[in-house]
């Protein structure tokens, strides 16, 4: 079994920053990347402005995204233009997508040349995360959440032959499986 030592999240909005926080809470270092904001100057802080803003919002969120404020230090920041090469040695890379369906997941696989046998989708919605990922030929990890939007409720489909479906009670349990 491969142990996850370094994670990367592509997209530092509300969802991406909180996924990075979950990795930090699980004790894993995470690199969080996003685009360079339009009109950004040449300083590193300006070029990484969206990522820094995402982390700050995660620090202030209610309920808290981080178990303790000090865990935010486990997140390294960067941007797609300057830091994309830093993902090469990552064990786990997550891209946050705005819209989710079978076609979007198939496009992500094609865009990055992912190998379906080792590619996993993680989500809390059977309707827009788990079932479309399985339909796209990916493995899926379902992390149920009591506050999932009512329109996202749907039965979780069984994994087709050759695919895996893992159900965990909380995000940190992933370390027990990977």
Secondary structure, DSSP 8 states (H G I E B T S, - for coil): -----EEEEE--SHHHHHHHHHHHHTT-EEEEEE---TT--SSHHHHTHHHHHHHHHHHH-SS-SSSSGGGGGGEEEEEHHHHGGGGTT-SEEEE--SS-SHHHHHHHHHHHT--GGG-EEEES-IIIIIHHHHHTT-EEEEE--TT--GGG--------TT--EEEESSGGGGGGT-
